[in-house]
């Protein structure tokens, strides 16, 4: 298992096919009956052992909103205190949802995760951008990586496109 995780991480850092990744899932909320589409965080265009990732969730009971899950992972934990997107030159501050960062492990990697509620239109803007960067502020400084920057794309970029396709293609 550790070898598989290490190989996947090396693959993410060295530019393995960025169009591959997990498919979005679609469920029906037992609580409200709403349609829920989710995609797990996928890595941005990282070049170091410290990396960022983006995932998303959408709920048909709030059709104009989405939940972005931002991950920061590396060799040590760092609580996420905020995030910012730069989309085609426009900067957007993301406000973290209340609560502390969630901490977990993927093999030897330390993962910090936090959720941010945004407008679904912002996710669409990232997916259509020529240049979109994510900066994640942590308790140890900040780290930033491209989601898309010209010909440099990422697994996160293609995951967000798959996510939006599922949101748009499903039934309400």
URJOKA-V247170 format. One line per field, one symbol per residue. ss: DSSP state (@ for helix, = for strand, . for the rest). phi: phi as a letter, one per 20 degrees, with the letter a starting at -180 (. if undefined). Layout:
ss->???
phi->???
//
This chain:
ss->.@@@@@@@@@@@@@..........====......=========.=.....=========@@@..==========.....========..=====.=.....=====..===========@@@@@@@@@..========..=========..==.@@@@@@@@@@@@@@@...
phi->.ffffffffffffenggeeeqfefdccdfffdnfecdccfgcfefeccfeccbccbbccffcfedbdedddccaebfbgedrbbdddlneecfdefffoefedbccmefdddcbdcecfgfffffffefebbddddecfcocccbfebbmeedbffgfffffgfffgfeeee
//
